[in-house]
Amino acid sequence: MRKLLGHILSPLVIIAFFLVLLIFWPIQWACFTLSGYAAHKRSVDILNLFLLRTFYLAGNRVIFINKQNLPVGRPIIFVANHQSLADIPPLIYYLRKYHAKFISKIELTRGIPSISYNLKHGGAANIDRKDPRQSIAEIVKLALRMKENKWSTVIFPEGTRSKDGVVRPFLSAGVATILKKCPEALLVPIAINNSWRMTQYGYYPLSTFERMTWEVLEPIEPDGRSADEVVKEAEERIRKSLESKAQSPKI
């Protein structure tokens, strides 16, 4: 039934999604060109609010849970499992006061309305996966921006999306590079649950009436520990959170 409804509702989501991207492209340009970073960031925050709202056109629900008292004005490394491209708009919008930046493929900086512009001008680290030296240099630059501006970043340590929701082993290289240049950063795990279900049939049709959650978990103080150790702790907390949700009655 969800797949059948997806054939009916997916065109609404896809059209609305790309209309939002097209509308905000010149808005971002105007904000950045005329007023600089602060106005541009505000436009990106609003853009991602509209993007995540397009998911509702297929009956899907975005539930973001943050019961943690996270510091503002301190760099944070948000470590999350990765299930689909739907993960990103809620993270940008609901973490907006922490100025969360992403590590993205350099290919995404070209040809995508709004998204490419933001990746170029919003402070992200755009890496060439075929060039390890360039990738490390970009992440180092991101870490230095975090340190200087008290920004944060979102890292998906699995390295790729999990198409079935099963968490893959976390890699610590990205976190290790950032902590070397920004050792004062706080590590914060985020458990993403069921966003993979929205795209379980691919990007057409989208699944419908899925309950997707993003939950901010208890922060981890690195305290000089190795990146391997703190990333492993973040992975275990995320796995435990997802396992508890799987065992809970569905609402």
DARA-V669103 format. One record per backbone hydrogen bond with DSSP energy under -1.0 kcal/mol. NH is the residue of the N-H (numbers start at 1). CO is the residue of the C=O. If there is no record, write none. Layout:
nh co
NH CO
NH CO
//
This chain:
nh co
5 1
6 2
7 3
9 5
10 6
13 9
14 10
15 11
16 12
17 13
18 14
19 15
20 16
21 17
22 18
23 19
24 20
28 24
29 25
30 26
31 27
32 28
33 29
34 30
35 31
40 36
41 37
42 38
43 39
44 40
45 41
46 42
47 43
48 44
49 45
50 46
51 47
52 48
53 49
54 50
56 53
57 54
58 55
59 56
60 55
61 210
63 212
65 214
70 68
77 186
78 153
79 188
80 155
81 190
87 84
88 85
91 87
92 88
93 89
94 90
95 91
96 93
98 95
99 96
101 152
104 125
106 127
108 105
109 106
110 107
115 113
116 112
118 114
119 115
120 116
121 117
122 118
125 102
127 104
131 128
135 131
136 132
137 133
138 134
139 135
140 136
141 137
142 138
143 139
144 140
145 141
146 142
147 143
148 144
149 145
150 146
152 99
153 76
154 101
155 78
159 156
162 82
171 157
176 172
177 173
178 174
179 175
180 176
181 177
182 178
185 182
186 75
187 220
188 77
190 79
191 215
193 213
200 197
202 199
207 198
209 58
212 61
213 193
214 63
215 191
216 65
217 189
220 187
225 222
230 226
231 227
232 228
233 229
234 230
235 231
236 232
237 233
238 234
239 235
240 236
241 237
242 238
243 239
244 240
245 241
246 242
247 243
//
